[in-house]
Amino acid sequence: MSAPIHFYVNGRAASCSAEESDMSLLEFLHERLHLSGTKFGCGAGLCRACTVALKRPGQTLEKASACSLQVSALAGVEVQTVEGLGNADALAPLQQAFLDHFAFQCGYCTPGFLMAASVLLARLKQKPVPAAQLDQLILQALGENICRCTGYVRYLDAVREVARQYVK
């Protein structure tokens, strides 16, 4: 019998038995932790509705597709989901910017956009960039996320509003 997999989700310890470690992170979040903010879209990691942020020991924050990432790959990893950004009483600045810019219609893809943008913001906080590079970095960070309802301009505007504090 193999040892359980231990990791963190939104700052709280989580574990999965070795027998269940082949389940996807998305399944684990929904079925074991009852965190439903991370959405299932295509099931192949292409639409990016299931984007979460990962912090592996000794590495920088990265985005990952929870639908195609097995729990077995998460030993010692810190996972952040959209539920870890803020709450109804205190939204994260990025969440507030999405609301202020009406950056979504149905909202299904919004958690993925929020998490991709939060990874970008964490990187910009560590290493600010010239203002002239900001839009290109935002496009790179969000470019793989798919939204079927809106133009992407509102998402870009919301992220730009928050990211401006990290330009030099």
Biotite code that builds the C-alpha atoms (Angstrom):
import biotite.structure as struc

atoms = struc.array([
    struc.Atom([0.000, 0.000, 0.000], chain_id="A", res_id=1, res_name="MET", atom_name="CA", element="C"),
    struc.Atom([1.396, 3.388, -1.002], chain_id="A", res_id=2, res_name="SER", atom_name="CA", element="C"),
    struc.Atom([1.448, 6.503, 1.137], chain_id="A", res_id=3, res_name="ALA", atom_name="CA", element="C"),
    struc.Atom([-1.248, 9.158, 0.750], chain_id="A", res_id=4, res_name="PRO", atom_name="CA", element="C"),
    struc.Atom([-0.575, 12.301, -1.259], chain_id="A", res_id=5, res_name="ILE", atom_name="CA", element="C"),
    struc.Atom([-0.366, 15.439, 0.918], chain_id="A", res_id=6, res_name="HIS", atom_name="CA", element="C"),
    struc.Atom([-0.733, 18.951, -0.495], chain_id="A", res_id=7, res_name="PHE", atom_name="CA", element="C"),
    struc.Atom([-2.464, 22.256, 0.245], chain_id="A", res_id=8, res_name="TYR", atom_name="CA", element="C"),
    struc.Atom([-5.597, 23.857, -1.182], chain_id="A", res_id=9, res_name="VAL", atom_name="CA", element="C"),
    struc.Atom([-6.190, 27.529, -0.458], chain_id="A", res_id=10, res_name="ASN", atom_name="CA", element="C"),
    struc.Atom([-3.793, 27.347, 2.483], chain_id="A", res_id=11, res_name="GLY", atom_name="CA", element="C"),
    struc.Atom([-5.377, 24.296, 4.094], chain_id="A", res_id=12, res_name="ARG", atom_name="CA", element="C"),
    struc.Atom([-3.862, 20.833, 4.261], chain_id="A", res_id=13, res_name="ALA", atom_name="CA", element="C"),
    struc.Atom([-5.404, 18.245, 1.956], chain_id="A", res_id=14, res_name="ALA", atom_name="CA", element="C"),
    struc.Atom([-4.625, 14.620, 1.300], chain_id="A", res_id=15, res_name="SER", atom_name="CA", element="C"),
    struc.Atom([-5.718, 11.858, -0.974], chain_id="A", res_id=16, res_name="CYS", atom_name="CA", element="C"),
    struc.Atom([-5.236, 8.135, -0.577], chain_id="A", res_id=17, res_name="SER", atom_name="CA", element="C"),
    struc.Atom([-2.859, 6.431, -2.965], chain_id="A", res_id=18, res_name="ALA", atom_name="CA", element="C"),
    struc.Atom([-5.805, 4.445, -4.332], chain_id="A", res_id=19, res_name="GLU", atom_name="CA", element="C"),
    struc.Atom([-7.554, 7.675, -5.364], chain_id="A", res_id=20, res_name="GLU", atom_name="CA", element="C"),
    struc.Atom([-4.468, 9.554, -6.517], chain_id="A", res_id=21, res_name="SER", atom_name="CA", element="C"),
    struc.Atom([-5.275, 8.991, -10.192], chain_id="A", res_id=22, res_name="ASP", atom_name="CA", element="C"),
    struc.Atom([-8.351, 11.228, -9.947], chain_id="A", res_id=23, res_name="MET", atom_name="CA", element="C"),
    struc.Atom([-8.064, 14.663, -11.498], chain_id="A", res_id=24, res_name="SER", atom_name="CA", element="C"),
    struc.Atom([-7.563, 17.692, -9.308], chain_id="A", res_id=25, res_name="LEU", atom_name="CA", element="C"),
    struc.Atom([-10.904, 18.984, -10.583], chain_id="A", res_id=26, res_name="LEU", atom_name="CA", element="C"),
    struc.Atom([-12.679, 15.835, -9.376], chain_id="A", res_id=27, res_name="GLU", atom_name="CA", element="C"),
    struc.Atom([-10.896, 16.064, -6.035], chain_id="A", res_id=28, res_name="PHE", atom_name="CA", element="C"),
    struc.Atom([-11.863, 19.724, -5.580], chain_id="A", res_id=29, res_name="LEU", atom_name="CA", element="C"),
    struc.Atom([-15.515, 19.046, -6.415], chain_id="A", res_id=30, res_name="HIS", atom_name="CA", element="C"),
    struc.Atom([-16.031, 15.647, -4.818], chain_id="A", res_id=31, res_name="GLU", atom_name="CA", element="C"),
    struc.Atom([-13.746, 15.684, -1.776], chain_id="A", res_id=32, res_name="ARG", atom_name="CA", element="C"),
    struc.Atom([-13.450, 19.361, -0.835], chain_id="A", res_id=33, res_name="LEU", atom_name="CA", element="C"),
    struc.Atom([-16.822, 20.556, -2.184], chain_id="A", res_id=34, res_name="HIS", atom_name="CA", element="C"),
    struc.Atom([-15.145, 23.495, -3.939], chain_id="A", res_id=35, res_name="LEU", atom_name="CA", element="C"),
    struc.Atom([-17.191, 24.038, -7.087], chain_id="A", res_id=36, res_name="SER", atom_name="CA", element="C"),
    struc.Atom([-15.680, 27.317, -8.317], chain_id="A", res_id=37, res_name="GLY", atom_name="CA", element="C"),
    struc.Atom([-13.227, 25.585, -10.634], chain_id="A", res_id=38, res_name="THR", atom_name="CA", element="C"),
    struc.Atom([-15.285, 24.665, -13.684], chain_id="A", res_id=39, res_name="LYS", atom_name="CA", element="C"),
    struc.Atom([-15.315, 21.672, -16.007], chain_id="A", res_id=40, res_name="PHE", atom_name="CA", element="C"),
    struc.Atom([-15.380, 22.786, -19.623], chain_id="A", res_id=41, res_name="GLY", atom_name="CA", element="C"),
    struc.Atom([-13.746, 20.629, -22.250], chain_id="A", res_id=42, res_name="CYS", atom_name="CA", element="C"),
    struc.Atom([-12.123, 18.000, -20.029], chain_id="A", res_id=43, res_name="GLY", atom_name="CA", element="C"),
    struc.Atom([-8.851, 18.238, -21.948], chain_id="A", res_id=44, res_name="ALA", atom_name="CA", element="C"),
    struc.Atom([-7.364, 21.441, -20.525], chain_id="A", res_id=45, res_name="GLY", atom_name="CA", element="C"),
    struc.Atom([-7.974, 23.395, -23.724], chain_id="A", res_id=46, res_name="LEU", atom_name="CA", element="C"),
    struc.Atom([-10.699, 25.857, -22.701], chain_id="A", res_id=47, res_name="CYS", atom_name="CA", element="C"),
    struc.Atom([-8.980, 26.782, -19.416], chain_id="A", res_id=48, res_name="ARG", atom_name="CA", element="C"),
    struc.Atom([-12.244, 27.069, -17.430], chain_id="A", res_id=49, res_name="ALA", atom_name="CA", element="C"),
    struc.Atom([-10.572, 24.795, -14.877], chain_id="A", res_id=50, res_name="CYS", atom_name="CA", element="C"),
    struc.Atom([-7.445, 26.932, -14.376], chain_id="A", res_id=51, res_name="THR", atom_name="CA", element="C"),
    struc.Atom([-5.948, 26.917, -10.884], chain_id="A", res_id=52, res_name="VAL", atom_name="CA", element="C"),
    struc.Atom([-2.687, 28.325, -9.548], chain_id="A", res_id=53, res_name="ALA", atom_name="CA", element="C"),
    struc.Atom([0.063, 25.995, -8.344], chain_id="A", res_id=54, res_name="LEU", atom_name="CA", element="C"),
    struc.Atom([3.121, 26.737, -6.242], chain_id="A", res_id=55, res_name="LYS", atom_name="CA", element="C"),
    struc.Atom([5.588, 23.874, -6.322], chain_id="A", res_id=56, res_name="ARG", atom_name="CA", element="C"),
    struc.Atom([8.346, 23.886, -3.698], chain_id="A", res_id=57, res_name="PRO", atom_name="CA", element="C"),
    struc.Atom([11.126, 26.230, -4.819], chain_id="A", res_id=58, res_name="GLY", atom_name="CA", element="C"),
    struc.Atom([9.322, 27.386, -7.969], chain_id="A", res_id=59, res_name="GLN", atom_name="CA", element="C"),
    struc.Atom([7.235, 30.366, -9.020], chain_id="A", res_id=60, res_name="THR", atom_name="CA", element="C"),
    struc.Atom([3.459, 30.348, -9.193], chain_id="A", res_id=61, res_name="LEU", atom_name="CA", element="C"),
    struc.Atom([2.136, 28.701, -12.340], chain_id="A", res_id=62, res_name="GLU", atom_name="CA", element="C"),
    struc.Atom([-1.256, 28.075, -13.857], chain_id="A", res_id=63, res_name="LYS", atom_name="CA", element="C"),
    struc.Atom([-2.530, 24.559, -14.427], chain_id="A", res_id=64, res_name="ALA", atom_name="CA", element="C"),
    struc.Atom([-5.605, 22.857, -15.853], chain_id="A", res_id=65, res_name="SER", atom_name="CA", element="C"),
    struc.Atom([-7.264, 21.027, -12.984], chain_id="A", res_id=66, res_name="ALA", atom_name="CA", element="C"),
    struc.Atom([-9.232, 18.735, -15.303], chain_id="A", res_id=67, res_name="CYS", atom_name="CA", element="C"),
    struc.Atom([-6.111, 17.106, -16.703], chain_id="A", res_id=68, res_name="SER", atom_name="CA", element="C"),
    struc.Atom([-3.825, 17.186, -13.643], chain_id="A", res_id=69, res_name="LEU", atom_name="CA", element="C"),
    struc.Atom([-3.792, 14.080, -11.481], chain_id="A", res_id=70, res_name="GLN", atom_name="CA", element="C"),
    struc.Atom([-3.687, 14.419, -7.720], chain_id="A", res_id=71, res_name="VAL", atom_name="CA", element="C"),
    struc.Atom([-0.665, 12.084, -7.710], chain_id="A", res_id=72, res_name="SER", atom_name="CA", element="C"),
    struc.Atom([1.406, 14.968, -9.140], chain_id="A", res_id=73, res_name="ALA", atom_name="CA", element="C"),
    struc.Atom([0.602, 17.309, -6.248], chain_id="A", res_id=74, res_name="LEU", atom_name="CA", element="C"),
    struc.Atom([2.704, 16.033, -3.342], chain_id="A", res_id=75, res_name="ALA", atom_name="CA", element="C"),
    struc.Atom([3.855, 19.098, -1.385], chain_id="A", res_id=76, res_name="GLY", atom_name="CA", element="C"),
    struc.Atom([2.235, 21.510, -3.860], chain_id="A", res_id=77, res_name="VAL", atom_name="CA", element="C"),
    struc.Atom([0.173, 24.554, -2.870], chain_id="A", res_id=78, res_name="GLU", atom_name="CA", element="C"),
    struc.Atom([-3.007, 24.836, -4.958], chain_id="A", res_id=79, res_name="VAL", atom_name="CA", element="C"),
    struc.Atom([-5.066, 28.006, -5.108], chain_id="A", res_id=80, res_name="GLN", atom_name="CA", element="C"),
    struc.Atom([-8.570, 27.991, -6.519], chain_id="A", res_id=81, res_name="THR", atom_name="CA", element="C"),
    struc.Atom([-10.929, 30.872, -7.166], chain_id="A", res_id=82, res_name="VAL", atom_name="CA", element="C"),
    struc.Atom([-12.364, 30.319, -3.677], chain_id="A", res_id=83, res_name="GLU", atom_name="CA", element="C"),
    struc.Atom([-8.950, 31.271, -2.284], chain_id="A", res_id=84, res_name="GLY", atom_name="CA", element="C"),
    struc.Atom([-8.940, 34.751, -3.850], chain_id="A", res_id=85, res_name="LEU", atom_name="CA", element="C"),
    struc.Atom([-11.523, 36.454, -1.656], chain_id="A", res_id=86, res_name="GLY", atom_name="CA", element="C"),
    struc.Atom([-15.049, 36.070, -0.329], chain_id="A", res_id=87, res_name="ASN", atom_name="CA", element="C"),
    struc.Atom([-18.402, 37.834, -0.438], chain_id="A", res_id=88, res_name="ALA", atom_name="CA", element="C"),
    struc.Atom([-17.401, 40.130, 2.421], chain_id="A", res_id=89, res_name="ASP", atom_name="CA", element="C"),
    struc.Atom([-13.975, 41.013, 1.030], chain_id="A", res_id=90, res_name="ALA", atom_name="CA", element="C"),
    struc.Atom([-13.449, 40.471, -2.673], chain_id="A", res_id=91, res_name="LEU", atom_name="CA", element="C"),
    struc.Atom([-9.912, 40.420, -3.973], chain_id="A", res_id=92, res_name="ALA", atom_name="CA", element="C"),
    struc.Atom([-9.044, 43.546, -6.015], chain_id="A", res_id=93, res_name="PRO", atom_name="CA", element="C"),
    struc.Atom([-9.021, 41.413, -9.165], chain_id="A", res_id=94, res_name="LEU", atom_name="CA", element="C"),
    struc.Atom([-12.511, 40.079, -8.461], chain_id="A", res_id=95, res_name="GLN", atom_name="CA", element="C"),
    struc.Atom([-13.761, 43.607, -7.830], chain_id="A", res_id=96, res_name="GLN", atom_name="CA", element="C"),
    struc.Atom([-12.213, 44.804, -11.097], chain_id="A", res_id=97, res_name="ALA", atom_name="CA", element="C"),
    struc.Atom([-14.005, 41.998, -12.965], chain_id="A", res_id=98, res_name="PHE", atom_name="CA", element="C"),
    struc.Atom([-17.293, 43.184, -11.458], chain_id="A", res_id=99, res_name="LEU", atom_name="CA", element="C"),
    struc.Atom([-16.547, 46.861, -12.109], chain_id="A", res_id=100, res_name="ASP", atom_name="CA", element="C"),
    struc.Atom([-15.761, 46.173, -15.772], chain_id="A", res_id=101, res_name="HIS", atom_name="CA", element="C"),
    struc.Atom([-18.699, 43.779, -16.286], chain_id="A", res_id=102, res_name="PHE", atom_name="CA", element="C"),
    struc.Atom([-16.098, 41.314, -17.507], chain_id="A", res_id=103, res_name="ALA", atom_name="CA", element="C"),
    struc.Atom([-18.443, 38.354, -17.890], chain_id="A", res_id=104, res_name="PHE", atom_name="CA", element="C"),
    struc.Atom([-21.930, 37.356, -18.866], chain_id="A", res_id=105, res_name="GLN", atom_name="CA", element="C"),
    struc.Atom([-22.708, 33.786, -17.877], chain_id="A", res_id=106, res_name="CYS", atom_name="CA", element="C"),
    struc.Atom([-19.616, 33.640, -15.654], chain_id="A", res_id=107, res_name="GLY", atom_name="CA", element="C"),
    struc.Atom([-18.739, 30.013, -16.371], chain_id="A", res_id=108, res_name="TYR", atom_name="CA", element="C"),
    struc.Atom([-15.233, 30.811, -17.646], chain_id="A", res_id=109, res_name="CYS", atom_name="CA", element="C"),
    struc.Atom([-14.616, 33.589, -15.120], chain_id="A", res_id=110, res_name="THR", atom_name="CA", element="C"),
    struc.Atom([-12.858, 31.437, -12.474], chain_id="A", res_id=111, res_name="PRO", atom_name="CA", element="C"),
    struc.Atom([-10.328, 30.348, -15.085], chain_id="A", res_id=112, res_name="GLY", atom_name="CA", element="C"),
    struc.Atom([-9.719, 33.924, -16.196], chain_id="A", res_id=113, res_name="PHE", atom_name="CA", element="C"),
    struc.Atom([-9.382, 35.048, -12.574], chain_id="A", res_id=114, res_name="LEU", atom_name="CA", element="C"),
    struc.Atom([-6.830, 32.370, -11.774], chain_id="A", res_id=115, res_name="MET", atom_name="CA", element="C"),
    struc.Atom([-4.779, 32.966, -14.938], chain_id="A", res_id=116, res_name="ALA", atom_name="CA", element="C"),
    struc.Atom([-4.763, 36.674, -14.136], chain_id="A", res_id=117, res_name="ALA", atom_name="CA", element="C"),
    struc.Atom([-3.848, 36.065, -10.494], chain_id="A", res_id=118, res_name="SER", atom_name="CA", element="C"),
    struc.Atom([-0.769, 34.107, -11.580], chain_id="A", res_id=119, res_name="VAL", atom_name="CA", element="C"),
    struc.Atom([0.224, 37.010, -13.826], chain_id="A", res_id=120, res_name="LEU", atom_name="CA", element="C"),
    struc.Atom([-0.285, 39.514, -11.002], chain_id="A", res_id=121, res_name="LEU", atom_name="CA", element="C"),
    struc.Atom([1.829, 37.438, -8.616], chain_id="A", res_id=122, res_name="ALA", atom_name="CA", element="C"),
    struc.Atom([4.638, 37.388, -11.164], chain_id="A", res_id=123, res_name="ARG", atom_name="CA", element="C"),
    struc.Atom([4.350, 41.125, -11.838], chain_id="A", res_id=124, res_name="LEU", atom_name="CA", element="C"),
    struc.Atom([4.430, 41.814, -8.117], chain_id="A", res_id=125, res_name="LYS", atom_name="CA", element="C"),
    struc.Atom([7.740, 39.943, -7.917], chain_id="A", res_id=126, res_name="GLN", atom_name="CA", element="C"),
    struc.Atom([9.141, 41.499, -11.077], chain_id="A", res_id=127, res_name="LYS", atom_name="CA", element="C"),
    struc.Atom([7.462, 44.704, -12.334], chain_id="A", res_id=128, res_name="PRO", atom_name="CA", element="C"),
    struc.Atom([7.622, 45.400, -16.054], chain_id="A", res_id=129, res_name="VAL", atom_name="CA", element="C"),
    struc.Atom([7.661, 48.573, -18.174], chain_id="A", res_id=130, res_name="PRO", atom_name="CA", element="C"),
    struc.Atom([4.165, 49.894, -18.886], chain_id="A", res_id=131, res_name="ALA", atom_name="CA", element="C"),
    struc.Atom([4.683, 49.332, -22.612], chain_id="A", res_id=132, res_name="ALA", atom_name="CA", element="C"),
    struc.Atom([4.896, 45.550, -22.005], chain_id="A", res_id=133, res_name="GLN", atom_name="CA", element="C"),
    struc.Atom([1.809, 45.205, -19.839], chain_id="A", res_id=134, res_name="LEU", atom_name="CA", element="C"),
    struc.Atom([-0.845, 44.608, -22.500], chain_id="A", res_id=135, res_name="ASP", atom_name="CA", element="C"),
    struc.Atom([1.252, 41.958, -24.226], chain_id="A", res_id=136, res_name="GLN", atom_name="CA", element="C"),
    struc.Atom([1.806, 40.132, -20.922], chain_id="A", res_id=137, res_name="LEU", atom_name="CA", element="C"),
    struc.Atom([-1.911, 40.227, -20.150], chain_id="A", res_id=138, res_name="ILE", atom_name="CA", element="C"),
    struc.Atom([-2.700, 38.815, -23.595], chain_id="A", res_id=139, res_name="LEU", atom_name="CA", element="C"),
    struc.Atom([-0.155, 36.038, -23.078], chain_id="A", res_id=140, res_name="GLN", atom_name="CA", element="C"),
    struc.Atom([-1.532, 35.211, -19.633], chain_id="A", res_id=141, res_name="ALA", atom_name="CA", element="C"),
    struc.Atom([-5.182, 35.098, -20.710], chain_id="A", res_id=142, res_name="LEU", atom_name="CA", element="C"),
    struc.Atom([-4.827, 34.201, -24.379], chain_id="A", res_id=143, res_name="GLY", atom_name="CA", element="C"),
    struc.Atom([-5.541, 30.494, -23.990], chain_id="A", res_id=144, res_name="GLU", atom_name="CA", element="C"),
    struc.Atom([-8.690, 31.000, -21.894], chain_id="A", res_id=145, res_name="ASN", atom_name="CA", element="C"),
    struc.Atom([-11.892, 30.677, -23.896], chain_id="A", res_id=146, res_name="ILE", atom_name="CA", element="C"),
    struc.Atom([-15.080, 32.646, -23.288], chain_id="A", res_id=147, res_name="CYS", atom_name="CA", element="C"),
    struc.Atom([-18.120, 31.919, -25.409], chain_id="A", res_id=148, res_name="ARG", atom_name="CA", element="C"),
    struc.Atom([-20.228, 34.892, -24.250], chain_id="A", res_id=149, res_name="CYS", atom_name="CA", element="C"),
    struc.Atom([-18.271, 38.131, -24.315], chain_id="A", res_id=150, res_name="THR", atom_name="CA", element="C"),
    struc.Atom([-15.581, 40.003, -26.088], chain_id="A", res_id=151, res_name="GLY", atom_name="CA", element="C"),
    struc.Atom([-12.319, 39.638, -24.269], chain_id="A", res_id=152, res_name="TYR", atom_name="CA", element="C"),
    struc.Atom([-11.817, 43.393, -23.988], chain_id="A", res_id=153, res_name="VAL", atom_name="CA", element="C"),
    struc.Atom([-13.567, 43.607, -20.622], chain_id="A", res_id=154, res_name="ARG", atom_name="CA", element="C"),
    struc.Atom([-11.379, 40.883, -19.142], chain_id="A", res_id=155, res_name="TYR", atom_name="CA", element="C"),
    struc.Atom([-8.285, 42.655, -20.424], chain_id="A", res_id=156, res_name="LEU", atom_name="CA", element="C"),
    struc.Atom([-9.454, 46.016, -19.062], chain_id="A", res_id=157, res_name="ASP", atom_name="CA", element="C"),
    struc.Atom([-10.138, 44.539, -15.618], chain_id="A", res_id=158, res_name="ALA", atom_name="CA", element="C"),
    struc.Atom([-6.740, 42.860, -15.390], chain_id="A", res_id=159, res_name="VAL", atom_name="CA", element="C"),
    struc.Atom([-4.977, 45.957, -16.715], chain_id="A", res_id=160, res_name="ARG", atom_name="CA", element="C"),
    struc.Atom([-6.611, 48.084, -14.007], chain_id="A", res_id=161, res_name="GLU", atom_name="CA", element="C"),
    struc.Atom([-5.183, 45.902, -11.231], chain_id="A", res_id=162, res_name="VAL", atom_name="CA", element="C"),
    struc.Atom([-1.847, 45.189, -12.952], chain_id="A", res_id=163, res_name="ALA", atom_name="CA", element="C"),
    struc.Atom([-0.963, 48.862, -13.433], chain_id="A", res_id=164, res_name="ARG", atom_name="CA", element="C"),
    struc.Atom([0.348, 48.998, -9.878], chain_id="A", res_id=165, res_name="GLN", atom_name="CA", element="C"),
    struc.Atom([3.094, 46.566, -10.902], chain_id="A", res_id=166, res_name="TYR", atom_name="CA", element="C"),
    struc.Atom([4.607, 48.525, -13.768], chain_id="A", res_id=167, res_name="VAL", atom_name="CA", element="C"),
    struc.Atom([7.816, 50.445, -13.451], chain_id="A", res_id=168, res_name="LYS", atom_name="CA", element="C"),
])
